[in-house]
């Protein structure tokens, strides 16, 4: 069971879309990023991965000043995954979730680690600051995988160099 404080605000996805230009201002995006990161750090320190980090799974407080990570239905322990490897939402999924291949594993077998959630947080942060997904493939799974494996994304000019650098270090094939 997961027992959490009740958050009465919107999900982060709706909040992003309701903002001018469909993206968050840098201070808000950074604040929410830190809140999500704190939740992941707590889960990872206790041996759990979220495996479905995305704006729809982040709930905001009523005043939209605090974020909490929700929907732990795909949470897993790190390590080997003998069952089906794809879990979560493809547009936010890490390369190892999309393909079953772990680029930083010697064996290449299906392993999930904290980097899985870091990748998804990078995609989420990209969306917060730009208003778009980095690897948009318009519902074509194979095109999405190709774009992810080729790291085919461009950070818009409206994103600060600091935020662009943060995104770049989180979206690596072999973190």
N, C-alpha and C positions, 0 to 999 in steps of 0.2 A: 504494500500500500504506500501511496505517496500522500502525505497530509501537508497541505499548503494553506497559506493565508489567502483569503478570497480577494481577488482583484476585480474591480467593477468597471474598469476602463476598457477601451477597445483592444483588439489584437493589433500588433505592430503593423501588420499588412494594411489594415484599414486606416490606421493613423498616417502611414506613409502616403497613401493615395489621397488622403484628405488635405495634405499640405500643398501650398503653392508650388507649382512645378512638379508635383508628385514625388517629392524627395524631402528628406529632413535637412534642417539646418545643421551645420557641422557640430556645434556644441551638443545638441540633442542626440545626434547620431553617436557621437563619442560616449555620451553618458549611458545610453542604452547598450552600446557595445560593452562597456565596462560592467554593467549589471549582468548581461548574458554571460560574459566571460567569468565573472565571479561564480555564477551558478554552475558553469561547466567545470571550473577549477574544483569546486566542492565535490561534484559528482565524480570527477576523475580521481580525486584524492581518496575516495571511498571505493574505487574499483568499478565504476560504471561509466559507460558511454551513452550519450543521448541518442545518437544515430538518426535524428530527424530535426536538426536545427534549421529553422526557417521563420520568417516573420509571422506566419500564421500560428506558430507555436510559441509566440512571445506575447504575453498579456501585459498591458499597461495599467497603472493605477488610475483611479478616477480622474486625477488632475493631470494625467499623462506626463508625470515627472519621474516615474520609476517603472522598470521593466522586470518581469520574472519569466523564466523559461518554463513552459508547461508541456503537456502531452508527452509523457515518458513511456508511451506504449511500445516503442521500438528499442528501449534501453537494453543494453547488452553488457556483458563483461568483456573486457578486451581479450584478444587472442583469436584462436582458430574458430572458424565458423563453418561447420560441416553442412548446416542447412542452407537453404537458398540465400545467396549473398545480398541480393537487392532488397533493401529495406529503406524506408524513408521516401522522400520526394525526389525524383530524378533531377530536376533543375538545380537542387541544392546538394545533391549527393556527391560524395568524394569519388575519385577515380576507382578506388578499390571497392566501393559499394556498387558502382556502375558496371564494373567488369569482372569482379571476383578476384582480380589480380592485385596483389600488394606490391608496389614498385620498390619498397624499401625492405622487402623480405628476401632472404637468400633463396628460400624454396619457391617463392612466388605464390604460395597458397593463400587462400582467403583469410586474411588476418585483418582485424579491425583494431585500431589503437586510437589514442587521443587525437592524432592528426586527422582522423575522420571527422570529428566534430570541429576541429580548427578550420578545415576546408569549408564546411557548411557555414560556419560563422563568417568566413571571408566572403562567401557569396551573399550572405545576409547583409553584411556591412556594405558591400558594393551596392546592393539594392537600396539601402538606407540613404547613401550619399549621392547616388546617381538617378534613382527612380526606375532603374531597369535591371534586368538580369545580365550577368556577364556572358553567359553561354546560351543565349536564347536560340532555340532550334525549332520553335513552332510545332510542338507535339510530335516531332520526329525523333524517336529515341536514338536511332543509329547516328543521326546528324549531331545530336547532343553529345554522345560519347566521343565522336570524332573531334568536335570542337573542344571538349574538355581535355582529351589526350593530347591535342595539339596546342593547348593553352591559347586558343584563339579568342581573345577578348581584348578590348581596348577600354582603358579608363577615360571617361569623358574629361574634357578640359575644365569643366566646372568643379571637379574634385581636386582638393588641395594636394600638393606634392606629399605631405605627411600621410594623408589618408591613402593616397595611391601607393605609397611605399608599404604601408601596413597591409593593404590588399595583396600586393605582389608577394610578400613573404608568406601569406597564408594560402595562396593559390599556387602551390608547388606540387608536382607529380610525386616527388619523393621527399617529403618534408623531413 
